[in-house]
């Protein structure tokens, strides 16, 4: 069972999305709250459970792969990959951008919106957390390059965790992940779990 932290930087924020009368319509506030809560849960690292075993050997491996910009963590379901990464997030001084993926994130437009939010909440870049809008072609000609440029130019080393990446399947979302992997600067990590 996961426990989710709620750091101040990850609290839901209001994003301009339409006319004020629509935002104040009956039922809209509850829907907005649920959407913000889902966004917060997807982009906040889970709290490491205190009773979880500390894996000293695996922690030492993080230091051994210090020259790698991409790391893949594999193990069968339930073997503690997420817990291990949450422990790392608590022990590492670098900012962690976290995104827990689900099947809907196979849509590259949705994935980009969540990535922008996770990266922004971690303080890695200055992109607004708005979901990308517009033509699908704009994703590949402006949105993905803008995100990759911002990540590549980060002055502060960081870790970007994409948890449950196996749910993406083949397609456009994996191209987004591939573009990000090529943009990760030295000293930072993209972790796929």
N, CA, C and O of each residue as an XYZ file, in Angstrom:
772
protein
N       0.843     -1.177      0.000
C       0.000      0.000      0.000
C       0.887      1.238      0.000
O       1.854      1.307      0.758
N       0.567      2.214     -0.841
C       1.367      3.428     -0.954
C       0.815      4.514     -0.052
O      -0.396      4.651      0.123
N       1.720      5.272      0.508
C       1.350      6.496      1.198
C       1.917      7.628      0.362
O       3.063      7.549     -0.082
N       1.148      8.672      0.140
C       1.610      9.770     -0.683
C       1.865     10.988      0.176
O       1.046     11.364      1.014
N       3.014     11.597     -0.047
C       3.326     12.824      0.662
C       2.628     13.983     -0.019
O       2.185     13.872     -1.163
N       2.533     15.085      0.685
C       1.888     16.262      0.122
C       2.745     17.493      0.396
O       2.346     18.369      1.163
N       3.927     17.565     -0.231
C       4.750     18.753     -0.015
C       4.031     19.993     -0.529
O       3.208     19.914     -1.442
N       4.347     21.132      0.062
C       3.677     22.380     -0.321
C       3.790     22.649     -1.809
O       2.858     23.178     -2.415
N       4.924     22.291     -2.409
C       5.108     22.557     -3.832
C       4.242     21.671     -4.715
O       4.093     21.950     -5.905
N       3.666     20.607     -4.156
C       2.860     19.697     -4.960
C       1.364     19.849     -4.700
O       0.564     19.045     -5.179
N       0.988     20.871     -3.949
C      -0.439     21.068     -3.688
C      -1.138     21.486     -4.964
O      -0.556     22.177     -5.800
N      -2.393     21.068     -5.119
C      -3.126     21.440     -6.328
C      -3.206     22.949     -6.490
O      -3.406     23.684     -5.523
N      -3.048     23.391     -7.710
C      -3.157     24.806     -8.008
C      -4.232     25.005     -9.051
O      -4.525     24.103     -9.836
N      -4.815     26.181     -9.057
C      -5.845     26.492    -10.035
C      -5.178     26.883    -11.343
O      -4.264     27.708    -11.362
N      -5.635     26.292    -12.425
C      -5.134     26.629    -13.751
C      -6.278     27.257    -14.516
O      -7.376     26.703    -14.565
N      -6.030     28.409    -15.112
C      -7.075     29.062    -15.909
C      -7.530     28.087    -16.977
O      -6.717     27.556    -17.732
N      -8.837     27.853    -17.037
C      -9.283     26.871    -17.996
C     -10.564     27.248    -18.700
O     -11.016     26.491    -19.559
N     -11.173     28.366    -18.388
C     -12.418     28.716    -19.043
C     -13.056     29.897    -18.369
O     -12.469     30.528    -17.489
N     -14.244     30.185    -18.784
C     -14.968     31.328    -18.241
C     -15.298     31.085    -16.776
O     -15.479     29.943    -16.354
N     -15.377     32.163    -16.004
C     -15.622     32.043    -14.578
C     -16.961     31.383    -14.290
O     -17.078     30.645    -13.311
N     -17.979     31.629    -15.119
C     -19.272     31.008    -14.864
C     -19.201     29.489    -15.007
O     -19.935     28.774    -14.326
N     -18.331     28.988    -15.878
C     -18.157     27.547    -16.009
C     -17.434     27.002    -14.784
O     -17.796     25.942    -14.273
N     -16.411     27.718    -14.306
C     -15.661     27.258    -13.145
C     -16.510     27.234    -11.890
O     -16.240     26.449    -10.981
N     -17.532     28.077    -11.819
C     -18.388     28.130    -10.644
C     -19.676     27.345    -10.821
O     -20.537     27.386     -9.943
N     -19.835     26.635    -11.924
C     -21.041     25.861    -12.175
C     -21.149     24.724    -11.167
O     -20.133     24.202    -10.708
N     -22.405     24.329    -10.811
C     -22.586     23.219     -9.862
C     -21.876     21.963    -10.364
O     -21.968     21.614    -11.541
N     -21.172     21.295     -9.460
C     -20.472     20.063     -9.806
C     -19.077     20.283    -10.356
O     -18.252     19.370    -10.336
N     -18.800     21.497    -10.855
C     -17.484     21.745    -11.445
C     -16.389     21.761    -10.389
O     -15.287     21.270    -10.632
N     -16.681     22.319     -9.223
C     -15.663     22.400     -8.175
C     -15.239     20.995     -7.721
O     -14.056     20.748     -7.487
N     -16.208     20.078     -7.598
C     -15.874     18.710     -7.212
C     -15.042     18.011     -8.269
O     -14.107     17.276     -7.949
N     -15.385     18.243     -9.542
C     -14.611     17.643    -10.630
C     -13.203     18.224    -10.656
O     -12.234     17.492    -10.860
N     -13.081     19.538    -10.449
C     -11.761     20.183    -10.426
C     -10.928     19.639     -9.271
O      -9.738     19.366     -9.429
N     -11.563     19.481     -8.100
C     -10.857     18.940     -6.939
C     -10.329     17.542     -7.241
O      -9.175     17.240     -6.939
N     -11.161     16.685     -7.834
C     -10.740     15.320     -8.147
C      -9.619     15.311     -9.185
O      -8.692     14.507     -9.087
N      -9.694     16.191    -10.168
C      -8.635     16.263    -11.182
C      -7.330     16.736    -10.542
O      -6.261     16.196    -10.829
N      -7.421     17.750     -9.670
C      -6.223     18.242     -8.985
C      -5.636     17.179     -8.066
O      -4.417     17.035     -7.977
N      -6.502     16.434     -7.381
C      -6.038     15.369     -6.498
C      -5.329     14.281     -7.301
O      -4.268     13.802     -6.900
N      -5.914     13.891     -8.437
C      -5.277     12.883     -9.284
C      -3.915     13.376     -9.763
O      -2.943     12.621     -9.761
N      -3.845     14.632    -10.170
C      -2.583     15.204    -10.627
C      -1.556     15.199     -9.500
O      -0.388     14.877     -9.722
N      -1.983     15.551     -8.303
C      -1.072     15.554     -7.164
C      -0.564     14.150     -6.867
O       0.627     13.970     -6.611
N      -1.434     13.165     -6.898
C      -1.022     11.796     -6.604
C      -0.098     11.240     -7.680
O       0.811     10.471     -7.368
N      -0.309     11.611     -8.934
C       0.536     11.128    -10.024
C       1.923     11.762    -10.008
O       2.893     11.145    -10.449
N       2.022     12.999     -9.499
C       3.283     13.729     -9.619
C       4.031     13.897     -8.301
O       5.033     14.612     -8.250
N       3.566     13.256     -7.244
C       4.270     13.317     -5.959
C       4.909     11.963     -5.682
O       4.261     10.929     -5.848
N       6.170     11.955     -5.261
C       6.772     10.664     -4.896
C       6.016     10.066     -3.719
O       5.636     10.792     -2.800
N       5.789      8.758     -3.729
C       5.161      8.146     -2.555
C       6.104      8.236     -1.364
O       7.325      8.202     -1.515
N       5.532      8.348     -0.213
C       6.333      8.358      1.005
C       6.887      6.956      1.216
O       6.157      5.972      1.098
N       8.148      6.866      1.522
C       8.736      5.559      1.793
C       8.160      5.041      3.104
O       8.147      5.754      4.107
N       7.688      3.811      3.096
C       7.113      3.198      4.290
C       8.241      2.902      5.268
O       9.268      2.334      4.895
N       8.039      3.291      6.518
C       9.097      3.126      7.531
C       9.482      1.663      7.755
O      10.629      1.374      8.097
N       8.557      0.758      7.571
C       8.855     -0.651      7.815
C       9.481     -1.339      6.606
O       9.828     -2.518      6.679
N       9.630     -0.624      5.505
C      10.234     -1.220      4.310
C      11.718     -1.475      4.559
O      12.393     -0.664      5.193
N      12.220     -2.591      4.066
C      13.649     -2.871      4.258
C      14.507     -1.868      3.481
O      14.172     -1.472      2.365
N      15.603     -1.475      4.091
C      16.565     -0.603      3.417
C      17.516     -1.516      2.654
O      18.088     -2.446      3.222
N      17.676     -1.249      1.394
C      18.492     -2.098      0.531
C      19.845     -1.427      0.303
O      20.047     -0.727     -0.689
N      20.757     -1.652      1.230
C      22.075     -0.995      1.176
C      22.824     -1.348     -0.101
O      23.479     -0.490     -0.692
N      22.735     -2.603     -0.532
C      23.458     -3.012     -1.738
C      22.933     -2.242     -2.952
O      23.712     -1.798     -3.795
N      21.620     -2.088     -3.034
C      21.050     -1.359     -4.163
C      21.348      0.136     -4.057
O      21.562      0.804     -5.068
N      21.359      0.651     -2.841
C      21.721      2.062     -2.666
C      23.147      2.324     -3.149
O      23.424      3.367     -3.740
N      24.049      1.374     -2.896
C      25.426      1.525     -3.373
C      25.482      1.499     -4.898
O      26.343      2.139     -5.502
N      24.563      0.759     -5.519
C      24.525      0.701     -6.989
C      24.227      2.064     -7.598
O      24.697      2.365     -8.695
N      23.432      2.913     -6.884
C      23.151      4.255     -7.426
C      24.462      4.994     -7.651
O      24.638      5.657     -8.674
N      25.381      4.882     -6.698
C      26.668      5.568     -6.825
C      27.503      4.964     -7.957
O      28.239      5.680     -8.637
N      27.391      3.665     -8.156
C      28.167      2.999     -9.199
C      27.715      3.384    -10.602
O      28.507      3.312    -11.541
N      26.483      3.782    -10.760
C      25.970      4.153    -12.081
C      25.878      5.676    -12.221
O      25.062      6.192    -12.983
N      26.713      6.369    -11.486
C      26.673      7.828    -11.447
C      26.920      8.479    -12.799
O      26.502      9.615    -13.025
N      27.596      7.773    -13.701
C      27.886      8.355    -15.009
C      26.769      8.105    -16.023
O      26.867      8.556    -17.164
N      25.724      7.403    -15.633
C      24.612      7.103    -16.534
C      23.531      8.166    -16.417
O      23.242      8.645    -15.320
N      22.937      8.534    -17.535
C      21.833      9.493    -17.481
C      20.478      8.803    -17.477
O      19.473      9.419    -17.123
N      20.438      7.531    -17.867
C      19.185      6.777    -17.835
C      19.404      5.477    -17.080
O      20.399      4.781    -17.279
N      18.453      5.165    -16.209
C      18.519      3.953    -15.404
C      17.176      3.249    -15.528
O      16.125      3.883    -15.436
N      17.212      1.946    -15.737
C      15.995      1.149    -15.776
C      16.006      0.231    -14.560
O      16.955     -0.524    -14.345
N      14.947      0.305    -13.773
C      14.800     -0.531    -12.586
C      13.770     -1.604    -12.916
O      12.612     -1.295    -13.198
N      14.195     -2.866    -12.879
C      13.284     -3.960    -13.217
C      13.223     -4.973    -12.087
O      14.220     -5.254    -11.422
N      12.052     -5.503    -11.890
C      11.791     -6.585    -10.939
C      10.327     -6.950    -11.113
O       9.547     -6.153    -11.636
N       9.943     -8.151    -10.678
C       8.530     -8.508    -10.761
C       7.664     -7.556     -9.925
O       8.149     -6.897     -9.005
N       6.383     -7.503    -10.265
C       5.438     -6.666     -9.538
C       5.439     -7.054     -8.058
O       5.423     -8.236     -7.714
N       5.459     -6.044     -7.194
C       5.408     -6.287     -5.765
C       6.755     -6.491     -5.096
O       6.807     -6.752     -3.895
N       7.844     -6.378     -5.839
C       9.171     -6.585     -5.272
C       9.799     -5.304     -4.720
O      10.940     -5.336     -4.259
N       9.080     -4.177     -4.755
C       9.540     -2.975     -4.067
C      10.276     -1.957     -4.918
O      11.057     -1.168     -4.384
N      10.052     -1.948     -6.224
C      10.728     -0.960     -7.075
C      10.347      0.467     -6.662
O      11.211      1.325     -6.485
N       9.056      0.701     -6.516
C       8.581      2.039     -6.154
C       9.095      2.428     -4.775
O       9.506      3.571     -4.570
N       9.079      1.505     -3.839
C       9.576      1.787     -2.490
C      11.060      2.126     -2.526
O      11.500      3.065     -1.861
N      11.829      1.370     -3.296
C      13.258      1.645     -3.438
C      13.489      3.054     -3.984
O      14.337      3.791     -3.481
N      12.733      3.420     -5.009
C      12.894      4.752     -5.604
C      12.446      5.843     -4.644
O      13.048      6.917     -4.612
N      11.401      5.590     -3.863
C      10.958      6.573     -2.863
C      12.022      6.759     -1.788
O      12.241      7.879     -1.325
N      12.686      5.675     -1.384
C      13.782      5.785     -0.416
C      14.930      6.599     -0.998
O      15.533      7.414     -0.300
N      15.229      6.382     -2.264
C      16.276      7.143     -2.932
C      15.907      8.622     -2.969
O      16.752      9.482     -2.719
N      14.658      8.914     -3.279
C      14.204     10.309     -3.341
C      14.373     10.997     -1.993
O      14.708     12.180     -1.935
N      14.143     10.265     -0.914
C      14.289     10.863      0.420
C      15.753     11.078      0.789
O      16.073     12.002      1.537
N      16.643     10.233      0.273
C      18.050     10.288      0.659
C      18.895     11.189     -0.241
O      19.979     11.610      0.162
N      18.425     11.488     -1.437
C      19.200     12.247     -2.420
C      18.845     13.723     -2.314
O      17.673     14.074     -2.171
N      19.843     14.579     -2.384
C      19.607     16.025     -2.258
C      19.057     16.650     -3.534
O      18.515     17.756     -3.500
N      19.190     15.957     -4.651
C      18.701     16.521     -5.909
C      17.176     16.589     -5.912
O      16.519     15.789     -5.246
N      16.611     17.535     -6.656
C      15.156     17.538     -6.818
C      14.710     16.306     -7.597
O      15.363     15.893     -8.555
N      13.596     15.728     -7.177
C      13.013     14.577     -7.857
C      11.706     15.005     -8.502
O      10.808     15.506     -7.825
N      11.600     14.809     -9.803
C      10.328     14.953    -10.500
C       9.790     13.534    -10.634
O      10.501     12.640    -11.092
N       8.554     13.328    -10.240
C       8.002     11.980    -10.181
C       6.721     11.935    -10.991
O       5.891     12.839    -10.902
N       6.560     10.891    -11.775
C       5.308     10.683    -12.485
C       4.961      9.201    -12.443
O       5.673      8.365    -13.000
N       3.853      8.890    -11.772
C       3.328      7.532    -11.754
C       2.393      7.397    -12.950
O       1.396      8.110    -13.057
N       2.722      6.488    -13.832
C       1.996      6.352    -15.090
C       0.845      5.357    -14.979
O       0.856      4.452    -14.144
N      -0.143      5.550    -15.841
C      -1.207      4.563    -16.021
C      -1.494      4.463    -17.514
O      -0.893      5.184    -18.310
N      -2.400      3.583    -17.896
C      -2.655      3.291    -19.308
C      -3.043      4.532    -20.109
O      -2.725      4.619    -21.295
N      -3.722      5.488    -19.484
C      -4.141      6.697    -20.207
C      -2.954      7.541    -20.658
O      -3.071      8.326    -21.599
N      -1.817      7.383    -19.992
C      -0.640      8.178    -20.318
C       0.040      7.725    -21.606
O       1.037      8.319    -22.019
N      -0.487      6.681    -22.245
C       0.011      6.279    -23.562
C      -0.326      7.343    -24.605
O       0.254      7.350    -25.690
N      -1.248      8.231    -24.288
C      -1.573      9.380    -25.141
C      -0.467     10.416    -24.953
O      -0.319     10.951    -23.855
N       0.316     10.714    -25.996
C       1.454     11.625    -25.814
C       1.046     13.026    -25.349
O       1.817     13.685    -24.652
N      -0.143     13.489    -25.719
C      -0.588     14.810    -25.279
C      -0.800     14.814    -23.766
O      -0.357     15.731    -23.074
N      -1.476     13.790    -23.259
C      -1.711     13.680    -21.822
C      -0.390     13.501    -21.085
O      -0.162     14.134    -20.055
N       0.481     12.638    -21.610
C       1.782     12.401    -20.985
C       2.585     13.697    -20.897
O       3.180     13.979    -19.857
N       2.610     14.475    -21.952
C       3.360     15.733    -21.936
C       2.818     16.694    -20.881
O       3.589     17.381    -20.211
N       1.518     16.743    -20.736
C       0.936     17.601    -19.703
C       1.386     17.196    -18.312
O       1.754     18.043    -17.499
N       1.356     15.893    -18.040
C       1.796     15.404    -16.735
C       3.294     15.610    -16.532
O       3.725     15.965    -15.436
N       4.090     15.391    -17.579
C       5.535     15.615    -17.466
C       5.845     17.068    -17.158
O       6.685     17.360    -16.307
N       5.170     17.980    -17.849
C       5.384     19.415    -17.601
C       5.054     19.758    -16.155
O       5.762     20.537    -15.518
N       3.979     19.174    -15.644
C       3.582     19.443    -14.258
C       4.603     18.876    -13.281
O       5.026     19.572    -12.358
N       5.006     17.616    -13.471
C       5.965     16.987    -12.562
C       7.290     17.737    -12.555
O       7.866     17.978    -11.495
N       7.768     18.103    -13.732
C       9.040     18.821    -13.839
C       8.924     20.212    -13.215
O       9.828     20.653    -12.506
N       7.830     20.891    -13.476
C       7.620     22.214    -12.893
C       7.512     22.172    -11.386
O       8.082     23.023    -10.703
N       6.794     21.202    -10.855
C       6.625     21.093     -9.397
C       7.927     20.760     -8.695
O       8.108     21.106     -7.527
N       8.834     20.096     -9.388
C      10.138     19.779     -8.796
C      11.097     20.965     -8.887
O      12.209     20.909     -8.363
N      10.664     22.036     -9.552
C      11.512     23.219     -9.668
C      12.618     23.073    -10.688
O      13.619     23.787    -10.625
N      12.454     22.156    -11.628
C      13.502     21.902    -12.612
C      13.461     22.921    -13.741
O      14.505     23.297    -14.273
N      12.295     23.359    -14.101
C      12.177     24.302    -15.203
C      11.123     25.338    -14.926
O      10.503     25.351    -13.862
N      10.928     26.203    -15.890
C       9.969     27.285    -15.697
C       8.771     27.171    -16.631
O       8.123     28.172    -16.935
N       8.473     25.955    -17.087
C       7.310     25.765    -17.934
C       6.048     25.840    -17.099
O       6.011     25.345    -15.973
N       5.032     26.448    -17.639
C       3.740     26.456    -16.971
C       3.201     25.036    -16.956
O       3.419     24.294    -17.913
N       2.495     24.630    -15.887
C       2.018     23.255    -15.810
C       0.778     22.978    -16.640
O       0.119     21.960    -16.429
N       0.440     23.851    -17.575
C      -0.734     23.621    -18.411
C      -0.502     22.428    -19.322
O       0.618     22.174    -19.765
N      -1.565     21.711    -19.589
C      -1.488     20.609    -20.537
C      -1.321     21.179    -21.940
O      -1.916     22.207    -22.259
N      -0.525     20.531    -22.777
C      -0.369     21.003    -24.150
C      -1.705     20.995    -24.881
O      -2.525     20.096    -24.692
N      -1.910     21.992    -25.704
C      -3.121     22.078    -26.505
C      -2.709     22.326    -27.947
O      -1.587     22.752    -28.220
N      -3.612     22.058    -28.851
C      -3.338     22.368    -30.247
C      -3.203     21.117    -31.078
O      -3.516     20.011    -30.636
N      -2.739     21.310    -32.269
C      -2.626     20.218    -33.234
C      -1.580     19.215    -32.783
O      -0.590     19.568    -32.143
N      -1.819     17.956    -33.131
C      -0.883     16.896    -32.780
C       0.508     17.174    -33.353
O       1.509     16.851    -32.715
N       0.583     17.762    -34.534
C       1.878     18.072    -35.144
C       2.681     19.028    -34.275
O       3.910     18.955    -34.246
N       1.995     19.931    -33.559
C       2.691     20.894    -32.701
C       3.436     20.208    -31.563
O       4.414     20.746    -31.043
N       2.981     19.038    -31.184
C       3.666     18.296    -30.124
C       5.107     18.035    -30.540
O       6.035     18.272    -29.766
N       5.292     17.551    -31.754
C       6.621     17.140    -32.205
C       7.465     18.304    -32.702
O       8.692     18.212    -32.711
N       6.829     19.398    -33.116
C       7.595     20.522    -33.645
C       7.870     21.610    -32.617
O       8.794     22.403    -32.797
N       7.083     21.663    -31.539
C       7.348     22.723    -30.564
C       7.317     22.249    -29.118
O       8.203     22.612    -28.344
N       6.329     21.452    -28.729
C       6.175     21.118    -27.306
C       7.272     20.169    -26.823
O       7.902     20.436    -25.800
N       7.511     19.074    -27.534
C       8.574     18.144    -27.131
C       9.941     18.823    -27.198
O      10.715     18.699    -26.248
N      10.273     19.538    -28.284
C      11.569     20.228    -28.292
C      11.707     21.263    -27.166
O      12.785     21.400    -26.587
N      10.634     21.988    -26.852
C      10.689     22.975    -25.761
C      10.955     22.292    -24.422
O      11.782     22.763    -23.642
N      10.263     21.187    -24.149
C      10.457     20.450    -22.908
C      11.875     19.884    -22.833
O      12.529     19.982    -21.794
N      12.345     19.299    -23.922
C      13.694     18.712    -23.944
C      14.777     19.777    -23.785
O      15.775     19.548    -23.101
N      14.590     20.920    -24.402
C      15.560     22.018    -24.265
C      15.621     22.498    -22.831
O      16.703     22.719    -22.288
N      14.444     22.663    -22.209
C      14.400     23.117    -20.824
C      15.090     22.115    -19.902
O      15.833     22.509    -19.003
N      14.848     20.824    -20.122
C      15.474     19.783    -19.311
C      16.986     19.790    -19.538
O      17.755     19.733    -18.578
N      17.416     19.861    -20.788
C      18.848     19.819    -21.122
C      19.603     21.001    -20.546
O      20.787     20.884    -20.229
N      18.937     22.137    -20.405
C      19.599     23.350    -19.920
C      19.462     23.558    -18.417
O      19.839     24.611    -17.905
N      18.930     22.574    -17.706
C      18.768     22.705    -16.261
C      20.123     22.901    -15.596
O      21.041     22.103    -15.782
N      20.235     23.962    -14.827
C      21.482     24.247    -14.125
C      21.639     23.361    -12.891
O      22.752     23.172    -12.399
N      20.552     22.830    -12.403
C      20.561     21.996    -11.202
C      20.374     20.534    -11.591
O      19.405     20.201    -12.273
N      21.277     19.662    -11.172
C      21.076     18.241    -11.432
C      19.780     17.761    -10.767
O      19.429     18.232     -9.685
N      19.079     16.838    -11.401
C      17.790     16.363    -10.916
C      17.613     14.904    -11.272
O      18.417     14.322    -12.000
N      16.537     14.316    -10.743
C      16.149     12.951    -11.087
C      14.697     13.005    -11.533
O      13.849     13.563    -10.837
N      14.410     12.424    -12.694
C      13.053     12.307    -13.208
C      12.682     10.834    -13.187
O      13.277     10.031    -13.906
N      11.696     10.473    -12.362
C      11.251      9.092    -12.234
C       9.945      8.921    -12.991
O       8.983      9.656    -12.768
N       9.922      7.941    -13.890
C       8.691      7.530    -14.561
C       8.377      6.127    -14.045
O       8.962      5.139    -14.486
N       7.440      6.067    -13.101
C       7.101      4.818    -12.441
C       5.983      4.114    -13.209
O       5.047      4.761    -13.679
N       6.080      2.816    -13.332
C       5.131      1.983    -14.079
C       5.178      2.283    -15.572
O       4.142      2.304    -16.236
N       6.366      2.512    -16.094
C       6.536      2.872    -17.506
C       6.060      1.768    -18.450
O       5.770      2.032    -19.617
N       5.981      0.553    -17.960
C       5.544     -0.572    -18.805
C       4.122     -0.391    -19.333
O       3.758     -1.024    -20.325
N       3.310      0.455    -18.699
C       1.920      0.621    -19.148
C       1.810      1.461    -20.415
O       0.738      1.515    -21.017
N       2.883      2.114    -20.834
C       2.799      2.985    -22.006
C       2.610      2.206    -23.300
O       1.909      2.670    -24.200
N       3.215      1.044    -23.408
C       3.094      0.283    -24.652
C       3.780      1.016    -25.794
O       4.362      2.081    -25.587
N       3.717      0.453    -27.003
C       4.363      1.108    -28.139
C       3.573      2.336    -28.580
O       2.364      2.417    -28.364
N       4.261      3.280    -29.193
C       3.567      4.446    -29.729
C       4.220      5.759    -29.361
O       5.373      5.805    -28.932
N       3.458      6.829    -29.540
C       3.960      8.186    -29.387
C       4.503      8.504    -28.011
O       5.465      9.265    -27.896
N       3.913      7.941    -26.952
C       4.393      8.237    -25.600
C       5.835      7.771    -25.420
O       6.625      8.443    -24.757
N       6.182      6.625    -26.006
C       7.563      6.154    -25.886
C       8.528      7.037    -26.666
O       9.690      7.169    -26.283
N       8.065      7.639    -27.745
C       8.913      8.602    -28.461
C       9.192      9.817    -27.590
O      10.298     10.359    -27.618
N       8.202     10.250    -26.819
C       8.393     11.367    -25.882
C       9.441     10.983    -24.841
O      10.346     11.765    -24.551
N       9.318      9.777    -24.276
C      10.276      9.304    -23.279
C      11.671      9.205    -23.891
O      12.657      9.570    -23.250
N      11.759      8.715    -25.125
C      13.053      8.626    -25.808
C      13.688      9.984    -26.025
O      14.894     10.147    -25.840
N      12.879     10.964    -26.417
C      13.398     12.324    -26.596
C      13.901     12.883    -25.270
O      14.952     13.523    -25.223
N      13.158     12.646    -24.198
C      13.604     13.107    -22.875
C      14.903     12.429    -22.470
O      15.799     13.077    -21.929
N      15.013     11.124    -22.727
C      16.229     10.386    -22.358
C      17.455     10.993    -23.029
O      18.520     11.078    -22.416
N      17.313     11.412    -24.278
C      18.445     12.022    -24.987
C      18.762     13.428    -24.471
O      19.868     13.926    -24.680
N      17.808     14.069    -23.804
C      18.003     15.446    -23.340
C      18.532     15.544    -21.909
O      18.941     16.625    -21.484
N      18.532     14.450    -21.166
C      18.940     14.495    -19.755
C      20.414     14.894    -19.675
O      21.264     14.232    -20.271
N      20.727     15.971    -18.943
C      22.127     16.417    -18.854
C      22.947     15.561    -17.889
O      22.398     14.843    -17.053
N      24.261     15.651    -18.022
C      25.170     14.932    -17.129
C      24.908     15.376    -15.689
O      24.716     16.561    -15.418
N      24.902     14.416    -14.781
C      24.628     14.705    -13.374
C      23.162     14.524    -13.005
O      22.818     14.478    -11.824
N      22.297     14.420    -14.009
C      20.874     14.180    -13.790
C      20.547     12.772    -14.237
O      21.341     12.132    -14.926
N      19.379     12.288    -13.848
C      18.985     10.919    -14.173
C      17.539     10.874    -14.643
O      16.681     11.593    -14.130
N      17.283     10.017    -15.630
C      15.935      9.598    -15.986
C      15.850      8.157    -15.510
O      16.636      7.309    -15.932
N      14.892      7.882    -14.629
C      14.728      6.546    -14.079
C      13.410      5.983    -14.573
O      12.348      6.566    -14.355
N      13.490      4.846    -15.241
C      12.304      4.154    -15.727
C      12.085      2.919    -14.874
O      12.977      2.083    -14.728
N      10.914      2.816    -14.324
C      10.617      1.692    -13.437
C       9.322      1.051    -13.863
O       8.882      0.079    -13.249
